[in-house]
Amino acid sequence: LQTFLNSGDYYETLNYRYDAARNLVQIGYPSNINLTYTRNSAAQVTGIKLAIGNKTATLASNISYQPFGPVNSLTWGNGILLSRTYDQDYQLTQQQVGNWQTTYRYDADSNISETATS
């Protein structure tokens, strides 16, 4: 699939690649820039890489999920770990990014009522 972007009289092409199950696996941008997604058997994204020419950088890896979908943890390209904890209703109760941690509390209507960062 190709999409054409018009900026004035200049058109750029974006190329989209899909696997056999029709999951997006790559977006190709002009100037030889590619964003690639790796997926697990449930088709969830487990890694994201950016390639510019022959140089590749990992943006996120080791992405894991809770049984019904939300992201559980991942490692950013700079090596910092993101970790999330949820309650039985899949409301985010704690998020840690490197040394930074935030906890969340909810009221009876499931609105965030309190946050604490350490």
TORVO-636695 format. One line per field, with one value per residue (C-alpha): residue in one letter; x, y, z; residue number from 1. Coordinates in steps of 0.02 Angstrom, whole numbers, plus 50000, padded with zeros to 5 digits. Example, Ala and Ser with C-alpha at 12.3 -4.5 7.8 and 13.67 -1.06 7.14 Angstrom:
res: [A|S]
c1: [50615|50684]
c2: [49775|49947]
c3: [50390|50357]
n: [1|2]
END
This chain:
res: [L|Q|T|F|L|N|S|G|D|Y|Y|E|T|L|N|Y|R|Y|D|A|A|R|N|L|V|Q|I|G|Y|P|S|N|I|N|L|T|Y|T|R|N|S|A|A|Q|V|T|G|I|K|L|A|I|G|N|K|T|A|T|L|A|S|N|I|S|Y|Q|P|F|G|P|V|N|S|L|T|W|G|N|G|I|L|L|S|R|T|Y|D|Q|D|Y|Q|L|T|Q|Q|Q|V|G|N|W|Q|T|T|Y|R|Y|D|A|D|S|N|I|S|E|T|A|T|S]
c1: [50000|50067|50010|50060|50089|50079|50183|50166|50211|50315|50244|50319|50278|50248|50255|50164|50208|50095|50121|50011|49888|49873|49969|50074|50258|50344|50319|50439|50466|50558|50748|50769|50691|50599|50503|50489|50374|50403|50253|50215|50096|49949|50000|50048|50197|50350|50483|50504|50659|50703|50821|50894|50998|51110|51100|50973|50913|50798|50659|50576|50604|50544|50368|50255|50069|49939|49824|49690|49797|49879|50068|50150|50331|50456|50634|50660|50801|50910|50899|50775|50640|50455|50353|50167|50053|49863|49720|49589|49495|49653|49666|49846|49900|50088|50208|50396|50512|50693|50705|50545|50388|50207|50062|49880|49724|49545|49376|49217|49183|49355|49422|49600|49583|49764|49939|50105|50275|50439]
c2: [50000|50172|50342|50503|50661|50825|50971|51103|51026|50888|50716|50595|50411|50311|50122|50005|49820|49692|49511|49368|49404|49586|49657|49811|49763|49910|50090|50156|50344|50449|50461|50276|50285|50130|50093|49906|49817|49641|49547|49398|49255|49362|49498|49618|49730|49667|49779|49937|49980|50133|50118|50268|50207|50070|50130|50047|50099|50005|50119|49990|49805|49664|49735|49623|49633|49591|49447|49564|49692|49834|49851|49769|49818|49868|49925|50092|50106|50195|50044|50120|49999|50044|49936|49949|49870|49859|49815|49681|49807|49843|50018|50075|50076|50101|50150|50149|50223|50199|50272|50375|50296|50354|50271|50301|50286|50288|50341|50236|50301|50245|50422|50453|50529|50535|50517|50508|50519|50466]
c3: [50000|49957|50016|49931|50033|49941|50002|49868|49700|49780|49817|49941|49951|50109|50089|50207|50224|50306|50356|50296|50438|50380|50528|50492|50498|50415|50362|50231|50229|50100|50109|50150|50324|50386|50545|50579|50702|50769|50836|50947|50905|50965|50840|50980|50944|51040|50965|50861|50759|50657|50509|50420|50274|50343|50524|50639|50812|50929|50991|51103|51138|51251|51250|51354|51386|51518|51468|51399|51312|51409|51402|51553|51520|51387|51368|51282|51154|51282|51399|51522|51580|51584|51703|51739|51870|51854|51970|51930|51821|51720|51791|51800|51983|51965|51828|51842|51712|51764|51940|51922|51994|52000|52090|52049|52156|52092|52160|52152|51975|51912|51900|51955|52128|52183|52110|52199|52116|52192]
n: [1|2|3|4|5|6|7|8|9|10|11|12|13|14|15|16|17|18|19|20|21|22|23|24|25|26|27|28|29|30|31|32|33|34|35|36|37|38|39|40|41|42|43|44|45|46|47|48|49|50|51|52|53|54|55|56|57|58|59|60|61|62|63|64|65|66|67|68|69|70|71|72|73|74|75|76|77|78|79|80|81|82|83|84|85|86|87|88|89|90|91|92|93|94|95|96|97|98|99|100|101|102|103|104|105|106|107|108|109|110|111|112|113|114|115|116|117|118]
END
